[in-house]
């Protein structure tokens, strides 16, 4: 292991990226012991504080499991997220050292049915923008994102290249998040969802319904479907 180019980014991030690259490439699989703090200090020529920060942050992010007196090991990279965090699916996947890509199923104008109109607080048959996108992790479909957006808060939504960014990241830029609501439940997918996520016929899915507010108005309503056997929600809370 050699010290990366120090001009690119902070040293602790370089160490983290080195570990993530080895995990993402498959060189270091689940339960592989990664270099210790001492190894990192000697090989990279960084301080113990830098080495500790890199390993600690990767542990906090669920990439590594640290066992006191034994070492740090590659965690099982079973896809998971925190149910209260608002994070781009692309960022979530890349934090695990994996590759993300998106496949756009549809991107169009629609008329709000009664249920959607009630969600947005608008008149039935009002115009909404709708995107249906499948997100892949290392070429395996991991999320079906079915999202409706209020046009006046994101007027350029239908012209955005969602192969280059995610709806989440775009909306954060043009309609800054003020408030969010999550509803999480288990569900049996319909035929379209099952096929798009390459799920077994009797496999359940996790469904997260997310509503976000901007400037006192609902900006988007998204149904996020995850394969039940490939995804989990995980969080740690304090009262």
C-alpha positions, 0 to 999 in steps of 0.5 A: 500500500502506498500513500495516495496523492495528497493533493487530491483530497484530505488524507483520511478520505484517501485512506477511506477511498483506498479501502472502499476501492478494494471492497468495491473491486471484490479484492476484499470480501465480507469478513476480510480483515483490513489494514490496522491503524498501525498498518495504515500509519506505516504504509500511508505515512499518516498520523494515527488520528487520521488512520483512526478517523478513516476506520471509525467513519467506515465503521459508522457507515456500516462498511466495516465491523470493528472488534476491540483488540482484534481488528476491522473487518469488511461488513456484510454489504447487504443493502441497508439504509437508516429509515429517518435519513434523507439520502440519495440512493446513489450516495447510499450505494457508493458509500458501500463501495458499489457502483450505481446506475439508473434506468429511466422507465418513464418521465412524463406529465400526468393528471392527479387522481383523487388520492394524489391530489389529496396528498399534494393539496391540489385540485383533482386532475391538476398537472403533476410530473412523474418519474419512474426509475430503477436504481441498480447496485452492481447491476442488480436492481435495488430500488424502484422509485415512483415519484410525483413532483409539483411542477411549479416547485421544479419546473425543469424536472422533465428535462433533467438527465436522471442518468447523471443525477437522481431526482433526490439530488435535483430536488434538493438543489431547486426545492430545498427540503423543509420537512419530510414524512416517511411511511414504511411497510411490507407489501407484495409487489404488483407484476410491474414492480416484481419484474423491474426489481427482478424479484421472485414471485412470492417475494415481499418488498419493502415500501417507503412512501416519502412526502417532502415539503418546500416553502410550506408546500408538498414538493414531491410524493415518492413510493420507493420499492425495495426487494425484501430479501436484498434490502433492510432498514437499520437505525440507531436512536436516542430518546 
